[in-house]
């Protein structure tokens, strides 16, 4: 969990100089057969198994300023984005269960950071299927399409878009 906090802090520092930023996290859901844009994260660190560093919290808050289990919502039109991605031929849906493992941890921290800069910072977590289900090439195509749609959405809101 410490690595997630360090990573999100580093992303926040890089985004501080930007007029607008959108952090997109990708995580593999080994049971999935489609891409899932997660609507929310929860202030809940309850790992069933230890993470890569051996951390295995149980019923802990990720953010001390919010109640345990509090829901943090993405501020992006995920249903619209998912529909546009389906129209481009990608199996995609908007979901509302990021799990309670590292994916949720990263997303909750990023959504919390984004909430401090309304209209300027955005965060999105995408669960992707394994390459055995959807090829690497198709997943790269999906990510490119998603980033293009996000850039279009943000620029249509009058926000300056740049890529890093």
C-alpha positions in Angstrom: 0.0 0.0 0.0 2.9 2.3 0.6 4.0 2.0 -3.0 0.5 3.1 -4.1 0.7 6.2 -1.9 4.2 7.0 -3.2 3.0 6.6 -6.8 -0.1 8.7 -6.5 1.9 11.4 -4.7 4.5 11.5 -7.5 1.7 11.8 -10.1 0.1 14.6 -8.1 3.4 16.5 -8.1 3.7 16.1 -11.9 0.2 17.2 -12.4 0.6 20.3 -10.2 2.2 22.3 -13.0 -0.5 21.2 -15.6 -3.6 23.3 -16.2 -5.6 20.1 -16.4 -4.7 16.4 -15.8 -6.3 13.0 -16.0 -4.6 10.1 -14.4 -5.6 6.8 -15.9 -4.8 3.6 -14.0 -5.0 0.1 -15.6 -5.4 -3.1 -13.6 -5.9 -6.7 -14.7 -9.1 -8.4 -13.7 -8.3 -12.1 -14.3 -12.0 -13.0 -14.5 -13.0 -10.3 -16.9 -13.7 -10.7 -20.6 -14.3 -6.9 -21.2 -12.9 -3.5 -20.3 -14.5 -1.9 -17.3 -14.4 1.8 -16.5 -14.8 2.1 -12.8 -17.2 4.7 -11.5 -16.0 4.8 -8.0 -13.6 3.6 -5.3 -14.1 3.1 -1.6 -12.2 4.2 1.5 -11.7 0.6 2.5 -8.4 -1.4 2.5 -9.4 -5.0 3.1 -7.0 -7.2 1.3 -7.8 -11.0 1.0 -4.2 -11.7 0.4 -1.0 -9.7 0.9 0.1 -7.3 -1.9 3.6 -7.5 -3.5 5.2 -5.9 -0.5 3.5 -8.3 2.0 1.0 -5.7 3.2 -2.4 -7.2 4.1 -4.6 -4.6 5.8 -8.1 -5.6 7.1 -10.9 -3.0 7.4 -8.6 0.0 7.3 -9.3 3.4 6.0 -7.2 4.6 3.1 -8.0 8.2 3.8 -8.1 9.3 7.5 -10.3 12.3 6.6 -13.2 10.2 5.4 -15.3 7.5 7.1 -14.5 3.9 6.5 -16.2 2.7 3.4 -17.0 6.1 2.0 -17.5 6.1 -1.7 -15.5 8.4 -4.0 -16.9 9.0 -7.5 -15.2 9.7 -10.8 -16.1 13.1 -12.3 -16.1 11.8 -15.9 -19.0 10.7 -18.1 -18.2 7.0 -17.9 -21.4 5.8 -19.5 -20.9 8.1 -22.5 -17.2 7.0 -22.8 -18.1 3.3 -22.5 -20.8 3.7 -25.2 -18.3 5.5 -27.5 -15.8 2.7 -27.0 -18.4 0.1 -27.8 -19.2 2.0 -30.9 -15.6 1.6 -31.9 -15.8 -2.1 -31.4 -14.4 -2.5 -27.9 -16.2 -4.6 -25.3 -16.6 -2.0 -22.6 -18.9 -1.2 -19.7 -19.0 1.1 -16.7 -18.6 -0.7 -13.4 -19.0 0.2 -9.8 -16.9 -2.4 -8.0 -13.1 -1.8 -8.1 -12.6 -4.5 -5.5 -10.9 -3.8 -2.2 -7.3 -4.6 -3.3 -4.6 -2.5 -4.8 -6.8 -1.3 -7.7 -9.3 0.3 -5.2 -6.4 1.7 -3.1 -4.8 3.5 -6.1 -8.2 4.7 -7.4 -9.4 6.0 -4.0 -6.2 8.0 -3.5 -6.3 9.4 -7.0 -10.0 10.4 -6.8 -9.3 12.0 -3.4 -6.4 14.0 -5.0 -8.6 15.0 -8.0 -11.3 16.2 -5.6 -9.0 18.9 -4.3 -8.9 20.4 -7.8 -12.4 20.2 -9.2 -12.7 20.7 -12.9 -8.9 20.5 -13.3 -7.9 17.1 -12.1 -9.6 13.8 -13.1 -8.9 10.2 -12.3 -10.0 7.0 -14.0 -9.4 3.3 -13.2 -9.9 0.8 -15.9 -10.0 -2.9 -15.3 -8.7 -4.8 -18.3 -9.0 -8.5 -19.1 -5.9 -10.7 -19.3 -4.0 -10.9 -22.6 -5.2 -14.5 -22.9 -8.7 -13.1 -23.3 -8.1 -9.9 -25.3 -4.8 -9.6 -27.2 -2.2 -7.1 -26.3 -2.7 -5.3 -29.7 -6.4 -5.0 -29.1 -5.8 -3.6 -25.6 -3.3 -1.1 -26.9 -6.0 0.0 -29.5 -8.5 0.3 -26.6 -6.2 2.5 -24.5 -5.4 4.8 -27.5 -9.2 5.1 -28.2 -9.9 5.8 -24.5 -7.2 8.5 -24.3 -8.4 10.1 -27.5 -12.0 10.2 -26.1 -10.8 11.6 -22.8 -8.8 14.3 -24.5 -11.8 15.2 -26.7 -14.1 15.3 -23.6 -11.7 17.5 -21.6 -11.1 19.9 -24.5 -14.8 20.2 -25.2 -15.0 21.4 -21.6 -12.6 24.2 -22.5 -9.7 22.6 -20.8 -6.2 22.6 -22.3 -5.0 19.1 -23.1 -1.4 17.9 -23.3 0.1 14.5 -23.2 2.9 13.3 -20.9 
